[in-house]
């Protein structure tokens, strides 16, 4: 897995000088990215100067990564933004983002690589709605947490460094079912209920991408503990 490092920091002249000198670029006013060595060097300097910042990590699989060793969260295109084409596989969000929709070509792609996942036809005859997906047996583990806040429903919003880890049991479960729902995260041995989301097995993501299924944003990859622990953080500060 290739780790992509990003620094999250408030804009300012001192920050910009540090980033520019270290060869880090800014895709937005508060986010800076670039080659790993440059980002880590800039991050270390920001920390030395007492500038509050956060080091985030995203992942991208390469040709050497086995699909059974990772999963992904997918940002689906909203239903009202889709151009309907019967022969093109579509996996999209309902208008209220409460569920996922698939057309017949997409269901045909998923059938050989999913189990325990149920879809119900909608009245429009164009899409099937996801009505059941098995639940991951264990929480998704987080490596470095910046903050935790519990909402009125009892669920938590947890800010973290992007390293979402699937246990061996969860990876085996994903290999069997292809798609699973997760609604809990683990921090330092403690489990927190969080808003539910769908995790797609690496093999399923590979098939969707290879058949041109479009997403709103790139997949967010969940990795095994080996990939997460191999990320260099340069004295990353975090806490729970």
Secondary structure, DSSP 8 states (H G I E B T S, - for coil): -EEEEEEEE---HHHHHHHHHTT-EEEETTEEE--HHHHHHHHHHHHHTT--EEEEEEEE--TTS-GGGEEEEEEEEEGGG----TTS--EEE-TTSSSEEE-HHHHHHHHTT--S-EEEE-TTSS-EEEEE--B-SS-EEES-EEEEEE-TTS-EEEEE-S-EE--HHHHHHHHHHSEEEEEEEEETTEEEEEEEEEEEEHHHHHHHHHTT--EEEEEEEEE-HHHHHT---SS-----
